[in-house]
């Protein structure tokens, strides 16, 4: 089964039920009965809107009276807190809050006096009260102290002809829902109180489920256009209705009444109900099918991730059955790509290795000619030519070593390494001995610090010496004259740590993070090489099961350290890794 067919079924399963439901809406066309019910229902909505206004006005008047409390004038907020707690029970409200212009709560009857209080959630309303000096009624919001939806009625508290505080009563939606419960509303009607944004404040049915949600989109859109009107829509619980609404001029809230279309034409309710039930079942079945198909596609695509990761690491690629033709095709190509890459890496390694033998012979011959020329009278020109040939041969040998190191890196492991037990002290001395004449020619001091006895390692000595050569070559290139380079080594619990540090201006943290990436160079204007040396070092060390990193050292340009495991150990040094993660300094 193809992805395209899966997606077609997914779209069909999602769209067709919605299209069927939209087509069913055309069925409801009983204009005369609807107009009669609409007119009567609109009268009820107006009466309910007036009732809501009276309830809000009652709270507002009580707040204005409480705002004249002498405790506020004297600044005795503790006494006002006690008075407010008494008043809240008399008012049948829920929370009284006294706030500053910044929105900081000073008194909150929900909390003991003196306890730290959060900022007012309805900060814009607080500012409006301070700016206008008039009462304000909020929309529904979640109170920061009570952690539940509330409505706030704010009034200004004036002291010395200025607004000193905003006093608010927070009313839970259940209080306003009581208004709807005492009305004689038909059982199948849904009556709701919505704030100025169209958010449901109270609802006659399923209030605990829908309070705080936006009303039906069509209803909210129509309420934004006119103060009174009617609209056909669905309730949030999916009932097809026509709704009428009336907006309050005082609070800008609206009362909406949704009447099921079955009330207009009872005779057609049964067949229409069956149609709606069928549409809901179709939609639910479509969603279940879409989810199953989507999950199947997702599993097939995710099944390609491990093979892709293995390909990137150079590991063997194994693709499980994915049960999707296109995904299986991609998996086969990943396997083929892995095989081609491994073939190329093996070829590169063999060619690099085979090139070393003739180069060594050539270098030996050039060295012999150079020695013989020194004994011949007038042999200076021959000796110079032989010396140039030896220099070029060494460069070519270094390039071959780099090719072999790249083969080790891209092969993703130790298959190209010639592992053996070697002396760490011997490696250190050989690396320093090869580099010391070059440093002496440049007038740079090369120091070796190796306190204590160094244990044996499990390593490919040629590759490790290549790491030393690259690190010391970099240090030689980028150490200011006169300067010094320090080569350090010490034993750890599960390996040996080597460090190369050279003098000069410190590198930035960003440069330390990037320096092992291919083609990176510290000074973009000074291209002394291809920028692959440190990348090759990184690959060789990791192929040995070690780690390599760069870190700052006081008085040095940079310190580059790497670890190699002890003979008989094959895992990276956990001690070294933990030290690096903590940023600890290594001994010097």
RATAKA-V150048 format. One record per residue. N is the residue number from 0. PSI is psi in whole degrees, 0 to 359 (NA if undefined). Layout:
n=[N;N]
psi=[PSI;PSI]
This chain:
n=[0;1;2;3;4;5;6;7;8;9;10;11;12;13;14;15;16;17;18;19;20;21;22;23;24;25;26;27;28;29;30;31;32;33;34;35;36;37;38;39;40;41;42;43;44;45;46;47;48;49;50;51;52;53;54;55;56;57;58;59;60;61;62;63;64;65;66;67;68;69;70;71;72;73;74;75;76;77;78;79;80;81;82;83;84;85;86;87;88;89;90;91;92;93;94;95;96;97;98;99;100;101;102;103;104;105;106;107;108;109;110;111;112;113;114;115;116;117;118;119;120;121;122;123;124;125;126;127;128;129;130;131;132;133;134;135;136;137;138;139;140;141;142;143;144;145;146;147;148;149;150;151;152;153;154;155;156;157;158;159;160;161;162;163;164;165;166;167;168;169;170;171;172;173;174;175;176;177;178;179;180;181;182;183;184;185;186;187;188;189;190;191;192;193;194;195;196;197;198;199;200;201;202;203;204;205;206;207;208;209;210;211;212;213;214;215;216;217;218;219;220;221;222;223;224;225;226;227;228;229;230;231;232;233;234;235;236;237;238;239;240;241;242;243;244;245;246;247;248;249;250;251;252;253;254;255;256;257;258;259;260;261;262;263;264;265;266;267;268;269;270;271;272;273;274;275;276;277;278;279;280;281;282;283;284;285;286;287;288;289;290;291;292;293;294;295;296;297;298;299;300;301;302;303;304;305;306;307;308;309;310;311;312;313;314;315;316;317;318;319;320;321;322;323;324;325;326;327;328;329;330;331;332;333;334;335;336;337;338;339;340;341;342;343;344;345;346;347;348;349;350;351;352;353;354;355;356;357;358;359;360;361;362;363;364;365;366;367;368;369;370;371;372;373;374;375;376;377;378;379;380;381;382;383;384;385;386;387;388;389;390;391;392;393;394;395;396;397;398;399;400;401;402;403;404;405;406;407;408;409;410;411;412;413;414;415;416;417;418;419;420;421;422;423;424;425;426;427;428;429;430;431;432;433;434;435;436;437;438;439;440;441;442;443;444;445;446;447;448;449;450;451;452;453;454;455;456;457;458;459;460;461;462;463;464;465;466;467;468;469;470;471;472;473;474;475;476;477;478;479;480;481;482;483;484;485;486;487;488;489;490;491;492;493;494;495;496;497;498;499;500;501;502;503;504;505;506;507;508;509;510;511;512;513;514;515;516;517;518;519;520;521;522;523;524;525;526;527;528;529;530;531;532;533;534;535;536;537;538;539;540;541;542;543;544;545;546;547;548;549;550;551;552;553;554;555;556;557;558;559;560;561;562;563;564;565;566;567;568;569;570;571;572;573;574;575;576;577;578;579;580;581;582;583;584;585;586;587]
psi=[130;160;320;314;323;315;323;316;323;313;316;318;331;323;319;316;320;321;321;318;319;322;326;336;336;338;328;100;76;73;317;311;324;318;321;313;323;314;316;320;326;323;318;319;320;318;319;324;321;323;318;319;318;321;317;322;326;314;318;318;321;322;320;323;317;335;344;11;134;336;327;321;325;349;13;85;332;317;322;325;317;318;320;322;323;320;326;325;325;328;351;37;194;312;137;135;133;128;155;175;332;351;357;128;133;325;136;115;349;342;152;149;138;345;141;136;148;172;154;134;325;62;323;324;321;315;323;323;318;325;319;336;20;155;158;145;126;168;177;133;168;118;135;330;317;341;41;161;139;167;134;132;111;141;152;146;112;132;124;46;29;157;113;325;166;123;126;145;127;126;127;149;331;328;314;332;336;330;319;328;329;355;155;84;140;145;328;3;152;118;135;148;124;141;186;342;356;14;138;122;320;152;142;338;138;43;320;339;325;348;133;348;157;146;176;140;317;321;314;319;318;323;331;344;320;159;329;146;192;155;147;132;192;145;168;339;17;10;126;128;165;140;140;154;156;131;141;134;337;308;349;16;164;149;125;139;123;124;124;144;341;336;334;320;89;328;329;3;316;306;323;322;318;321;316;319;319;320;319;318;320;317;317;318;320;319;321;316;317;319;320;316;317;320;322;316;316;317;320;317;318;335;344;348;310;317;322;320;318;321;317;327;347;10;162;140;123;122;120;167;130;351;28;122;313;319;321;322;315;320;318;320;326;319;315;318;320;316;319;319;317;322;316;320;318;320;315;318;315;317;316;316;318;332;337;325;307;327;320;319;318;319;320;318;317;321;322;315;319;319;319;322;330;334;341;138;133;18;9;314;320;320;321;316;316;321;319;318;320;319;315;323;322;318;315;321;322;320;319;319;320;319;317;323;321;322;319;318;311;340;347;19;203;6;333;2;140;85;137;165;121;157;126;322;322;317;316;316;319;318;315;321;322;328;339;318;321;319;321;320;327;0;30;132;131;113;146;130;110;77;134;174;139;135;175;153;162;106;165;106;323;317;321;320;330;323;312;317;317;316;316;325;317;316;320;321;321;22;125;143;137;155;186;152;135;128;115;156;142;156;146;181;324;21;193;136;130;142;144;121;134;151;158;177;137;143;153;165;323;321;323;324;329;351;343;5;150;140;11;139;144;319;107;338;354;86;84;65;177;348;23;351;311;327;318;318;314;315;317;315;315;327;334;354;19;192;152;141;167;144;157;156;131;130;1;158;312;156;123;125;150;154;150;142;157;161;127;351;144;0;156;155;111;325;313;318;317;324;319;320;327;350;20;151;139;156;146;NA]
